[in-house]
Amino acid sequence: MREEHFNQTTLDGLRTIRRPQQGWLRAMREAAGLSAGQLGRMLGVSRQLPLQFEKAEADDRITLRTLRTVAQALSCDLVYALVPRTNPLAVPAESSKLSQPSPTHAEEGLRNEDHYFCD
């Protein structure tokens, strides 16, 4: 694991990011100055479908594939992350309510992976 990519400061920063009230898709579409119809044309779909995507996101039922597709049309990158509430290596396995692999296995998995976050 390269410590500079996965540290407490990075995790704390990610915890402060909240989805806009109207959702990321709508926020980014409006920031780009696009109507739902214009985005629909960019995606090759009806003008109603981007509105359905926005509703699906607001209802927490959108797929990552759809988010990725719309993000590409909006010239955005989809950044997907699971952010631990605490340092995942500092919490003893027996104190967790969820079944976890042994700390040795978890530590090895994190060491073998690069963790990158977008600014």
C-alpha beads as a LAMMPS data file, in Angstrom:
LAMMPS data file: protein, C-alpha beads

119 atoms
118 bonds

1 atom types
1 bond types

-500.0 500.0 xlo xhi
-500.0 500.0 ylo yhi
-500.0 500.0 zlo zhi

Masses

1 110.0

Atoms # bond

1 1 1 0.000 0.000 0.000
2 1 1 1.277 3.467 -0.831
3 1 1 0.389 5.495 2.244
4 1 1 0.164 8.837 0.431
5 1 1 -2.894 7.614 -1.511
6 1 1 -4.849 6.147 1.406
7 1 1 -4.505 8.277 4.507
8 1 1 -6.791 9.727 7.163
9 1 1 -6.728 13.232 5.640
10 1 1 -7.963 11.867 2.314
11 1 1 -10.671 9.831 4.030
12 1 1 -11.799 12.800 6.130
13 1 1 -12.026 14.939 2.986
14 1 1 -14.134 12.336 1.202
15 1 1 -16.531 12.134 4.163
16 1 1 -17.423 15.814 3.722
17 1 1 -18.664 15.369 0.146
18 1 1 -22.436 15.164 0.012
19 1 1 -24.689 14.522 -2.959
20 1 1 -26.431 17.734 -4.030
21 1 1 -30.093 17.867 -2.990
22 1 1 -31.232 17.441 -6.616
23 1 1 -28.570 14.751 -7.272
24 1 1 -25.264 14.745 -9.131
25 1 1 -26.739 14.086 -12.565
26 1 1 -29.091 17.040 -12.474
27 1 1 -26.502 19.292 -10.833
28 1 1 -23.907 18.488 -13.498
29 1 1 -26.406 18.702 -16.377
30 1 1 -27.551 22.140 -15.208
31 1 1 -23.968 23.277 -14.565
32 1 1 -23.176 22.327 -18.165
33 1 1 -26.142 24.439 -19.298
34 1 1 -27.912 21.473 -20.857
35 1 1 -31.613 20.695 -20.981
36 1 1 -32.793 17.125 -20.481
37 1 1 -33.563 17.028 -24.205
38 1 1 -30.025 18.078 -25.121
39 1 1 -28.542 15.452 -22.826
40 1 1 -30.930 12.890 -24.254
41 1 1 -29.689 13.675 -27.769
42 1 1 -26.086 13.333 -26.595
43 1 1 -26.937 9.918 -25.152
44 1 1 -29.047 8.898 -28.156
45 1 1 -32.185 8.524 -26.023
46 1 1 -35.462 10.390 -25.493
47 1 1 -35.523 13.643 -23.536
48 1 1 -37.489 11.892 -20.776
49 1 1 -34.822 9.278 -20.088
50 1 1 -32.275 11.700 -18.529
51 1 1 -35.070 12.879 -16.203
52 1 1 -35.755 9.246 -15.288
53 1 1 -32.040 8.752 -14.607
54 1 1 -32.068 11.805 -12.325
55 1 1 -35.084 10.425 -10.437
56 1 1 -33.462 6.991 -10.163
57 1 1 -30.355 8.603 -8.669
58 1 1 -32.450 10.586 -6.180
59 1 1 -34.226 7.339 -5.187
60 1 1 -30.885 5.471 -4.742
61 1 1 -31.750 2.938 -7.437
62 1 1 -29.531 3.995 -10.339
63 1 1 -26.884 1.585 -11.614
64 1 1 -23.186 2.322 -11.835
65 1 1 -23.364 1.566 -15.557
66 1 1 -25.959 4.319 -16.048
67 1 1 -23.978 6.769 -13.919
68 1 1 -20.841 6.001 -15.947
69 1 1 -22.668 6.449 -19.263
70 1 1 -24.185 9.792 -18.290
71 1 1 -20.910 10.952 -16.747
72 1 1 -19.130 10.289 -20.047
73 1 1 -21.768 12.263 -21.956
74 1 1 -21.259 15.159 -19.515
75 1 1 -17.440 14.941 -19.901
76 1 1 -17.136 13.825 -16.285
77 1 1 -15.401 10.959 -14.550
78 1 1 -17.426 8.702 -12.286
79 1 1 -15.645 8.415 -8.941
80 1 1 -16.983 5.620 -6.759
81 1 1 -15.621 5.045 -3.272
82 1 1 -16.335 3.239 -0.056
83 1 1 -15.010 5.380 2.780
84 1 1 -14.441 3.610 6.107
85 1 1 -15.919 5.379 9.118
86 1 1 -12.732 4.551 11.016
87 1 1 -9.271 3.401 10.039
88 1 1 -10.004 -0.109 8.711
89 1 1 -6.698 -1.450 10.002
90 1 1 -7.110 -0.020 13.523
91 1 1 -10.450 -1.677 14.365
92 1 1 -10.064 -5.101 15.979
93 1 1 -12.111 -7.748 14.121
94 1 1 -13.951 -8.839 17.296
95 1 1 -15.274 -5.287 17.897
96 1 1 -17.023 -5.148 14.523
97 1 1 -20.702 -6.047 14.147
98 1 1 -20.025 -7.338 10.624
99 1 1 -18.123 -10.486 9.829
100 1 1 -14.718 -9.433 8.559
101 1 1 -11.702 -11.269 7.215
102 1 1 -8.823 -11.525 9.635
103 1 1 -6.845 -8.268 10.080
104 1 1 -3.832 -9.930 8.467
105 1 1 -5.875 -10.698 5.319
106 1 1 -7.350 -7.172 5.254
107 1 1 -3.962 -5.549 5.736
108 1 1 -2.441 -7.669 2.970
109 1 1 -5.288 -6.784 0.586
110 1 1 -4.811 -3.069 1.198
111 1 1 -1.059 -3.325 0.798
112 1 1 -1.469 -5.077 -2.557
113 1 1 -3.829 -2.476 -4.006
114 1 1 -3.226 1.109 -5.021
115 1 1 -5.925 3.445 -3.672
116 1 1 -6.350 6.576 -5.724
117 1 1 -8.852 9.337 -5.205
118 1 1 -9.653 12.227 -7.528
119 1 1 -9.126 15.759 -6.326

Bonds

1 1 1 2
2 1 2 3
3 1 3 4
4 1 4 5
5 1 5 6
6 1 6 7
7 1 7 8
8 1 8 9
9 1 9 10
10 1 10 11
11 1 11 12
12 1 12 13
13 1 13 14
14 1 14 15
15 1 15 16
16 1 16 17
17 1 17 18
18 1 18 19
19 1 19 20
20 1 20 21
21 1 21 22
22 1 22 23
23 1 23 24
24 1 24 25
25 1 25 26
26 1 26 27
27 1 27 28
28 1 28 29
29 1 29 30
30 1 30 31
31 1 31 32
32 1 32 33
33 1 33 34
34 1 34 35
35 1 35 36
36 1 36 37
37 1 37 38
38 1 38 39
39 1 39 40
40 1 40 41
41 1 41 42
42 1 42 43
43 1 43 44
44 1 44 45
45 1 45 46
46 1 46 47
47 1 47 48
48 1 48 49
49 1 49 50
50 1 50 51
51 1 51 52
52 1 52 53
53 1 53 54
54 1 54 55
55 1 55 56
56 1 56 57
57 1 57 58
58 1 58 59
59 1 59 60
60 1 60 61
61 1 61 62
62 1 62 63
63 1 63 64
64 1 64 65
65 1 65 66
66 1 66 67
67 1 67 68
68 1 68 69
69 1 69 70
70 1 70 71
71 1 71 72
72 1 72 73
73 1 73 74
74 1 74 75
75 1 75 76
76 1 76 77
77 1 77 78
78 1 78 79
79 1 79 80
80 1 80 81
81 1 81 82
82 1 82 83
83 1 83 84
84 1 84 85
85 1 85 86
86 1 86 87
87 1 87 88
88 1 88 89
89 1 89 90
90 1 90 91
91 1 91 92
92 1 92 93
93 1 93 94
94 1 94 95
95 1 95 96
96 1 96 97
97 1 97 98
98 1 98 99
99 1 99 100
100 1 100 101
101 1 101 102
102 1 102 103
103 1 103 104
104 1 104 105
105 1 105 106
106 1 106 107
107 1 107 108
108 1 108 109
109 1 109 110
110 1 110 111
111 1 111 112
112 1 112 113
113 1 113 114
114 1 114 115
115 1 115 116
116 1 116 117
117 1 117 118
118 1 118 119
